[in-house]
Amino acid sequence: MVTAPGTAMRTEDFGTLADGSRVHRWTLERDGTRVRVLTYGGIVQSVEVPDRDGVRAGIALGLPDLDGYRTFRGPYFGALVGRYANRIGGARFELDGRTHRLTPNEGRNQVHGGAGGFDKRVWRAREVADGVELSLVSEDGEEGFPGRLAVSASYTLEEGGALRIAYRATTDAPTVLNLTNHTYWNLAGAGSGSALGQTLRIAAGRITPADAESLPTGEFLPVDGTRYDFREPRPVGAGYDHNFVLDAAGTVPAAELYDAASGRVLTVATTEPGLQLYTADHFDGRPFGPCAGIALETQHFPDSPNRPEFPSTVLRPGEEFVSTTVYGFTVR
């Protein structure tokens, strides 16, 4: 066990990929929160926090071994997703008069960075204060994206046990970038069944409605009088895979999830302008059933490279991409 100020840490082997790449697991622990992070895919394998009686349980859906993550590639359990989280329509976009064609992996579109996205990479790891920093270089042309991208993500535990994920990136050519973490949350406990019925609040007065391919139409739909109105806490139902336009970004929680039985509360604060609510209706019981977890993916909007009316995701040489999301854990 290695200690950094406030946070206890240890690292261990987690397996070897077919190409011989070694994967490691980092365990961070502070103020009742225990988080395990893999160098494969930047995956948050587990988050353990206490309930109102002090009983600690895992609240993030994860898999026990490396083969599991290699087998269940679609759900992105806990992964660091990039280069572009969510979808890019037609697997193409135009930037500075040049058309860039990406590798499609969902019909004609690209989702979550393509079949060889960041969730399939082995990241370099180094210890930092209160946590671990993962980094990699994505070469020009990977999955069709322009520019040689140097990217890092630090996972740290703050006082009180909150998990902070801070992303940074630079490029040597104009490109687009949209990073997120794809953890599924179930505050009653991972593997306890459906997470539906847990109470959710999202500080968003609008969504970006989507078409049959889950691509945004370009409209901004007010949530008033619709099933998308979570401005006041209410139980989560099935059938959500939608981008919410957050009212504000920064330290104010953009979302709050609450489980009445355990008393556990998850808050999500982010510098990002959007949040994707995904209820995982398609899970088939291998290894989790439908709606076993709720994803709250902080992000820029889907298909922004093809939507000039959306906040820009362009990153240019000499600029630095910076994004932070903080997951807070309390009881009520």
Secondary structure as a PSIPRED ss2 file (coil, helix, strand):
# PSIPRED VFORMAT (PSIPRED V4.0)

   1 M C   1.000  0.000  0.000
   2 V E   0.000  0.000  1.000
   3 T E   0.000  0.000  1.000
   4 A E   0.000  0.000  1.000
   5 P C   1.000  0.000  0.000
   6 G C   1.000  0.000  0.000
   7 T E   0.000  0.000  1.000
   8 A E   0.000  0.000  1.000
   9 M E   0.000  0.000  1.000
  10 R E   0.000  0.000  1.000
  11 T E   0.000  0.000  1.000
  12 E E   0.000  0.000  1.000
  13 D E   0.000  0.000  1.000
  14 F E   0.000  0.000  1.000
  15 G E   0.000  0.000  1.000
  16 T E   0.000  0.000  1.000
  17 L C   1.000  0.000  0.000
  18 A C   1.000  0.000  0.000
  19 D C   1.000  0.000  0.000
  20 G C   1.000  0.000  0.000
  21 S C   1.000  0.000  0.000
  22 R E   0.000  0.000  1.000
  23 V E   0.000  0.000  1.000
  24 H E   0.000  0.000  1.000
  25 R E   0.000  0.000  1.000
  26 W E   0.000  0.000  1.000
  27 T E   0.000  0.000  1.000
  28 L E   0.000  0.000  1.000
  29 E E   0.000  0.000  1.000
  30 R E   0.000  0.000  1.000
  31 D C   1.000  0.000  0.000
  32 G C   1.000  0.000  0.000
  33 T E   0.000  0.000  1.000
  34 R E   0.000  0.000  1.000
  35 V E   0.000  0.000  1.000
  36 R E   0.000  0.000  1.000
  37 V E   0.000  0.000  1.000
  38 L E   0.000  0.000  1.000
  39 T C   1.000  0.000  0.000
  40 Y E   0.000  0.000  1.000
  41 G C   1.000  0.000  0.000
  42 G C   1.000  0.000  0.000
  43 I C   1.000  0.000  0.000
  44 V E   0.000  0.000  1.000
  45 Q E   0.000  0.000  1.000
  46 S E   0.000  0.000  1.000
  47 V E   0.000  0.000  1.000
  48 E E   0.000  0.000  1.000
  49 V E   0.000  0.000  1.000
  50 P E   0.000  0.000  1.000
  51 D C   1.000  0.000  0.000
  52 R C   1.000  0.000  0.000
  53 D C   1.000  0.000  0.000
  54 G C   1.000  0.000  0.000
  55 V C   1.000  0.000  0.000
  56 R E   0.000  0.000  1.000
  57 A E   0.000  0.000  1.000
  58 G E   0.000  0.000  1.000
  59 I C   1.000  0.000  0.000
  60 A E   0.000  0.000  1.000
  61 L C   1.000  0.000  0.000
  62 G C   1.000  0.000  0.000
  63 L C   1.000  0.000  0.000
  64 P C   1.000  0.000  0.000
  65 D C   1.000  0.000  0.000
  66 L H   0.000  1.000  0.000
  67 D H   0.000  1.000  0.000
  68 G H   0.000  1.000  0.000
  69 Y H   0.000  1.000  0.000
  70 R H   0.000  1.000  0.000
  71 T H   0.000  1.000  0.000
  72 F C   1.000  0.000  0.000
  73 R C   1.000  0.000  0.000
  74 G C   1.000  0.000  0.000
  75 P C   1.000  0.000  0.000
  76 Y C   1.000  0.000  0.000
  77 F C   1.000  0.000  0.000
  78 G C   1.000  0.000  0.000
  79 A C   1.000  0.000  0.000
  80 L E   0.000  0.000  1.000
  81 V E   0.000  0.000  1.000
  82 G C   1.000  0.000  0.000
  83 R C   1.000  0.000  0.000
  84 Y E   0.000  0.000  1.000
  85 A C   1.000  0.000  0.000
  86 N C   1.000  0.000  0.000
  87 R E   0.000  0.000  1.000
  88 I E   0.000  0.000  1.000
  89 G H   0.000  1.000  0.000
  90 G H   0.000  1.000  0.000
  91 A H   0.000  1.000  0.000
  92 R E   0.000  0.000  1.000
  93 F E   0.000  0.000  1.000
  94 E E   0.000  0.000  1.000
  95 L E   0.000  0.000  1.000
  96 D C   1.000  0.000  0.000
  97 G C   1.000  0.000  0.000
  98 R E   0.000  0.000  1.000
  99 T E   0.000  0.000  1.000
 100 H E   0.000  0.000  1.000
 101 R E   0.000  0.000  1.000
 102 L C   1.000  0.000  0.000
 103 T C   1.000  0.000  0.000
 104 P C   1.000  0.000  0.000
 105 N C   1.000  0.000  0.000
 106 E E   0.000  0.000  1.000
 107 G C   1.000  0.000  0.000
 108 R C   1.000  0.000  0.000
 109 N E   0.000  0.000  1.000
 110 Q E   0.000  0.000  1.000
 111 V E   0.000  0.000  1.000
 112 H C   1.000  0.000  0.000
 113 G C   1.000  0.000  0.000
 114 G C   1.000  0.000  0.000
 115 A C   1.000  0.000  0.000
 116 G C   1.000  0.000  0.000
 117 G C   1.000  0.000  0.000
 118 F H   0.000  1.000  0.000
 119 D H   0.000  1.000  0.000
 120 K H   0.000  1.000  0.000
 121 R C   1.000  0.000  0.000
 122 V E   0.000  0.000  1.000
 123 W C   1.000  0.000  0.000
 124 R E   0.000  0.000  1.000
 125 A E   0.000  0.000  1.000
 126 R E   0.000  0.000  1.000
 127 E E   0.000  0.000  1.000
 128 V E   0.000  0.000  1.000
 129 A C   1.000  0.000  0.000
 130 D C   1.000  0.000  0.000
 131 G E   0.000  0.000  1.000
 132 V E   0.000  0.000  1.000
 133 E E   0.000  0.000  1.000
 134 L E   0.000  0.000  1.000
 135 S E   0.000  0.000  1.000
 136 L E   0.000  0.000  1.000
 137 V E   0.000  0.000  1.000
 138 S E   0.000  0.000  1.000
 139 E C   1.000  0.000  0.000
 140 D C   1.000  0.000  0.000
 141 G C   1.000  0.000  0.000
 142 E H   0.000  1.000  0.000
 143 E H   0.000  1.000  0.000
 144 G H   0.000  1.000  0.000
 145 F C   1.000  0.000  0.000
 146 P C   1.000  0.000  0.000
 147 G C   1.000  0.000  0.000
 148 R C   1.000  0.000  0.000
 149 L E   0.000  0.000  1.000
 150 A E   0.000  0.000  1.000
 151 V E   0.000  0.000  1.000
 152 S E   0.000  0.000  1.000
 153 A E   0.000  0.000  1.000
 154 S E   0.000  0.000  1.000
 155 Y E   0.000  0.000  1.000
 156 T E   0.000  0.000  1.000
 157 L E   0.000  0.000  1.000
 158 E C   1.000  0.000  0.000
 159 E C   1.000  0.000  0.000
 160 G C   1.000  0.000  0.000
 161 G C   1.000  0.000  0.000
 162 A C   1.000  0.000  0.000
 163 L E   0.000  0.000  1.000
 164 R E   0.000  0.000  1.000
 165 I E   0.000  0.000  1.000
 166 A E   0.000  0.000  1.000
 167 Y E   0.000  0.000  1.000
 168 R E   0.000  0.000  1.000
 169 A E   0.000  0.000  1.000
 170 T E   0.000  0.000  1.000
 171 T E   0.000  0.000  1.000
 172 D C   1.000  0.000  0.000
 173 A C   1.000  0.000  0.000
 174 P C   1.000  0.000  0.000
 175 T E   0.000  0.000  1.000
 176 V E   0.000  0.000  1.000
 177 L C   1.000  0.000  0.000
 178 N E   0.000  0.000  1.000
 179 L C   1.000  0.000  0.000
 180 T E   0.000  0.000  1.000
 181 N E   0.000  0.000  1.000
 182 H C   1.000  0.000  0.000
 183 T C   1.000  0.000  0.000
 184 Y E   0.000  0.000  1.000
 185 W E   0.000  0.000  1.000
 186 N C   1.000  0.000  0.000
 187 L C   1.000  0.000  0.000
 188 A C   1.000  0.000  0.000
 189 G C   1.000  0.000  0.000
 190 A C   1.000  0.000  0.000
 191 G C   1.000  0.000  0.000
 192 S C   1.000  0.000  0.000
 193 G C   1.000  0.000  0.000
 194 S C   1.000  0.000  0.000
 195 A C   1.000  0.000  0.000
 196 L C   1.000  0.000  0.000
 197 G C   1.000  0.000  0.000
 198 Q C   1.000  0.000  0.000
 199 T E   0.000  0.000  1.000
 200 L E   0.000  0.000  1.000
 201 R E   0.000  0.000  1.000
 202 I E   0.000  0.000  1.000
 203 A C   1.000  0.000  0.000
 204 A E   0.000  0.000  1.000
 205 G E   0.000  0.000  1.000
 206 R E   0.000  0.000  1.000
 207 I E   0.000  0.000  1.000
 208 T E   0.000  0.000  1.000
 209 P C   1.000  0.000  0.000
 210 A E   0.000  0.000  1.000
 211 D C   1.000  0.000  0.000
 212 A C   1.000  0.000  0.000
 213 E C   1.000  0.000  0.000
 214 S C   1.000  0.000  0.000
 215 L C   1.000  0.000  0.000
 216 P E   0.000  0.000  1.000
 217 T C   1.000  0.000  0.000
 218 G C   1.000  0.000  0.000
 219 E C   1.000  0.000  0.000
 220 F C   1.000  0.000  0.000
 221 L E   0.000  0.000  1.000
 222 P E   0.000  0.000  1.000
 223 V C   1.000  0.000  0.000
 224 D C   1.000  0.000  0.000
 225 G C   1.000  0.000  0.000
 226 T C   1.000  0.000  0.000
 227 R C   1.000  0.000  0.000
 228 Y C   1.000  0.000  0.000
 229 D C   1.000  0.000  0.000
 230 F C   1.000  0.000  0.000
 231 R C   1.000  0.000  0.000
 232 E C   1.000  0.000  0.000
 233 P C   1.000  0.000  0.000
 234 R E   0.000  0.000  1.000
 235 P E   0.000  0.000  1.000
 236 V C   1.000  0.000  0.000
 237 G C   1.000  0.000  0.000
 238 A C   1.000  0.000  0.000
 239 G C   1.000  0.000  0.000
 240 Y C   1.000  0.000  0.000
 241 D E   0.000  0.000  1.000
 242 H E   0.000  0.000  1.000
 243 N E   0.000  0.000  1.000
 244 F E   0.000  0.000  1.000
 245 V E   0.000  0.000  1.000
 246 L E   0.000  0.000  1.000
 247 D C   1.000  0.000  0.000
 248 A C   1.000  0.000  0.000
 249 A C   1.000  0.000  0.000
 250 G C   1.000  0.000  0.000
 251 T C   1.000  0.000  0.000
 252 V C   1.000  0.000  0.000
 253 P C   1.000  0.000  0.000
 254 A C   1.000  0.000  0.000
 255 A E   0.000  0.000  1.000
 256 E E   0.000  0.000  1.000
 257 L E   0.000  0.000  1.000
 258 Y E   0.000  0.000  1.000
 259 D C   1.000  0.000  0.000
 260 A C   1.000  0.000  0.000
 261 A C   1.000  0.000  0.000
 262 S C   1.000  0.000  0.000
 263 G C   1.000  0.000  0.000
 264 R E   0.000  0.000  1.000
 265 V E   0.000  0.000  1.000
 266 L E   0.000  0.000  1.000
 267 T E   0.000  0.000  1.000
 268 V E   0.000  0.000  1.000
 269 A E   0.000  0.000  1.000
 270 T E   0.000  0.000  1.000
 271 T C   1.000  0.000  0.000
 272 E C   1.000  0.000  0.000
 273 P C   1.000  0.000  0.000
 274 G E   0.000  0.000  1.000
 275 L E   0.000  0.000  1.000
 276 Q E   0.000  0.000  1.000
 277 L E   0.000  0.000  1.000
 278 Y E   0.000  0.000  1.000
 279 T C   1.000  0.000  0.000
 280 A C   1.000  0.000  0.000
 281 D C   1.000  0.000  0.000
 282 H C   1.000  0.000  0.000
 283 F C   1.000  0.000  0.000
 284 D C   1.000  0.000  0.000
 285 G C   1.000  0.000  0.000
 286 R C   1.000  0.000  0.000
 287 P C   1.000  0.000  0.000
 288 F C   1.000  0.000  0.000
 289 G C   1.000  0.000  0.000
 290 P C   1.000  0.000  0.000
 291 C C   1.000  0.000  0.000
 292 A C   1.000  0.000  0.000
 293 G C   1.000  0.000  0.000
 294 I E   0.000  0.000  1.000
 295 A E   0.000  0.000  1.000
 296 L E   0.000  0.000  1.000
 297 E E   0.000  0.000  1.000
 298 T E   0.000  0.000  1.000
 299 Q E   0.000  0.000  1.000
 300 H C   1.000  0.000  0.000
 301 F C   1.000  0.000  0.000
 302 P C   1.000  0.000  0.000
 303 D C   1.000  0.000  0.000
 304 S H   0.000  1.000  0.000
 305 P H   0.000  1.000  0.000
 306 N H   0.000  1.000  0.000
 307 R C   1.000  0.000  0.000
 308 P C   1.000  0.000  0.000
 309 E C   1.000  0.000  0.000
 310 F C   1.000  0.000  0.000
 311 P C   1.000  0.000  0.000
 312 S C   1.000  0.000  0.000
 313 T C   1.000  0.000  0.000
 314 V E   0.000  0.000  1.000
 315 L E   0.000  0.000  1.000
 316 R C   1.000  0.000  0.000
 317 P C   1.000  0.000  0.000
 318 G C   1.000  0.000  0.000
 319 E C   1.000  0.000  0.000
 320 E C   1.000  0.000  0.000
 321 F E   0.000  0.000  1.000
 322 V E   0.000  0.000  1.000
 323 S E   0.000  0.000  1.000
 324 T E   0.000  0.000  1.000
 325 T E   0.000  0.000  1.000
 326 V E   0.000  0.000  1.000
 327 Y E   0.000  0.000  1.000
 328 G E   0.000  0.000  1.000
 329 F E   0.000  0.000  1.000
 330 T E   0.000  0.000  1.000
 331 V E   0.000  0.000  1.000
 332 R C   1.000  0.000  0.000
